Amino acid sequence: MPALVLIPVLLVLPQLIHGGGWELVGQFAMAAVQPSLDPVVIQSVISGLGTTVSMALLGWAGSMVLGVGLGIASSRTVWRAVLGHGAPAELIRKLLAIPRSIHELLWGLLLLQLVGLEPVVAVVAIAIPFGALVARVVSDLIDALPTGNLNALRAAGAPAGPALVTALGPPLLPQLLSYSSYRLECALRSATLLGVFGLGGLGTELRLTLQSLNFKELWSGLWVLLAAMVLLETLLGWLRHRWSMPNRFTKKAMVSGRQGQELVALGAALIPLLVWIAQGQQIDPGALLHWQPLPPIGPPHWAELAGLNWPSLVGNTIVLTGLAAALAVGGAPLLLLLVAAWPLGKLLVRGIWLLARLWPPPLTALLLLFVLKPGVPTAALALGFHNLGILGRLLLECAETADRAPEQALISGGTGPSIALLYGRFSSLARPYLAYGAYRADVILRESVVVGLVGATGLGSQLLEALSSFAWDQLLALVAVYAALTLLGEDLSDRARHQLLETAHGDDQSQEVGGAWR
Amino acid sequence: MGKGLGGEKAGWNGTQIHTRKLPVISQRLMADNPGAPSDGGPGPALLELQGITLAGRGQQRLEAIKLSIAPGERVALIGASGAGKSSLLAVANGLIKPNGGTVLWQGAPPAKSRRQRRRQQARIGTLWQDLRLIEELTVQQNLNGARLAQWGWPKALLNLLLPLETGRCAAALEKLDLDQALLDRPVASLSGGQRQRVAIARLLRQEPLLVLADEPLASLDPRLAEELLALLLDFTRAPRALVMSLHRPDLLGGFDRVVGLRAGRVMFDQPVDQLAKDQLTALYASSL
């Protein structure tokens, strides 16, 4: 159904095409098979990749430490066990919504203005919003665990802390690790994206080569990035499989047994590695404290602020989000269905999705501008394409682990492969997939800021403008509106998700948790 | 339910049957009885509930409960489902705070200081109907979970990584005729019967004075239920004591006392051999 959105988009497309850049697009496509192999280029690409991967790893590690700490601090179960009621958890949750609602790009650009171009900026820019997001997921995971075992240990006289760790730690750990591995993939994408906006690393190189129309060098960078991404995804997928971790749709952990030692050893090995990387990249957390002299902050211009066309800004942002989300959510199963009959086509779709995932949306937007006029549909295409890659991969991952029996029954009954796939396998995945799509829509809303660059009207572009012109009053107002919109969207998508999944928990144990002697 | 009880009063005296079935385990359990404070004299009751009232969702769940458990007593708690048996046990082990009345553990109210209250709670072991073993952890880690009251943070964390106190855990398994090789197995991989015994082994590790058991026999096949009952009755000889909720009056044999609960009130509290059939009928009668 969401695929129906393709029709209006396709209808608008001809009006947007300005026809000037087909030649460039051709050159771009040709360059894919003949990337520059100049040693200087390769070396700079590799070192750029090194920077990007380092930023991603450090930002990810920071976000995990922050997120787990804050996640525990914002869990109702934990506060109930320690204090007797969960009120502080609610407060911390509400506070964390603010850093979460602001995209890492905004954090990056803000910090860039404040402390200048320091390697630490990208790391912190990733760590803050990711950390807040991880905190939310961690606290949700903890609170979704049954509390029977916790109560049993408490009733036997165990202190709150050790009882929490013993009863909830083991079921939580595989879920947490699985989630954190997905976060690492996201961190790599974000680090690339931050690079596109000038924070260094491979992203910066990609943008520069694209703007100078040096497609061969661009493709050298792209192929290297592609290789790194495939390597990372394969490695993490293998680890998830090895530790029999849940995938994103089921969120149900299997037995981990006594793999705790292995995990602790891995964690311990990670710390010196991270320190080494931090030193290699000359990350200096102290740099965060040395603010650059700011241009004098003038009195706020309320009139000018009120003069902004708010309804259109907000409206465009929402339309952009809706279009991109529908493209991504509808496109993934549609593409899979179209190629279901040909194994080669499946491989092709897989490849396209891989590219879509790692190719930062603003670069797609720039590329689209060769042939399309700037505007909301162009930005939506860029954003939708990127998220299509992410959603498609998840869909494929789950479709492959799903039960094939109904599909085989259909095929043996003479049904074509596409229809068999649709009825046999997708139908059982539809609800979790749409639920995840609802979550994705909320991510897309947050991400809509990154395509503001291509001049699509919306809050994003206005924000970037305010940022570069040091209009702090405007910036503040825009960030506030953006955050409010994101939180609203989050709430909506949460509701949609709950409705789709109907996560009803038995309330047998709620009484026990509430009333223990404190 | 109460059918067939009439002429079989003698049959309730079934202790010998149970102990005969599992002589080896019984002897081991008896040998395990603690050298804990027991002068055999009429010390304070292990548990005393005085006028316990508990408000539930919309209705009273417990009303003016008065109950006292002395060392060595094995008390059966019977009543229809919803009569308040689980609530009563949860109040007794400190999981739920009553709205009114006093709970005394060994003559003392719940301590104000958390540390002392934990020490009190460590003397009360609970066997949960759903066992509440941590599936992801090994048997040994689960057994050690019972020692968290005594252990500090470092040992609690180490327990998640290393096998601690293997000797004592093995001894607890051995008393229940379980293979020591199970120590390393995750609980999730055990059979139903094995899990039941591991849960009891965890009780042994806790070394409680008072054992509270919430329908541990429900959902067990008859042979397993009798075995388990025999184990628990043996484990809770003086100076220990047992309170077990049951919904099968035919298993009352080994108990000393029976307490009947109906709609949150104590209907009767008397020695098992004085229980009359019409009392049971009244207890389980539909309120309509």
Interface residues (C-beta under 8 A of the other chain):
Chain A: G148 N149 N151 A152 L153 R154 A155 A156 G157 A158 P159 G161 P162 A163 V165 T166 A167 G169 P170 P171 L173 A253 V255 S256 G257 R258 G260 Q261 V264 Q511 E512 G515 A516 W517 R518
Chain B: G56 A90 N93 G94 L95 I96 K97 P110 R114 R117 R118 R119 Q120 Q121 A122 R123 I124 G125 T126 W128 D130 R132 L133 I134 E135 E136 L137 T138 Q141 G145 A146 L148 A149 W151 G152 W153 A156 L157 N159 L160 L161 L162 D184 P186 A188 S189 Q206 P208
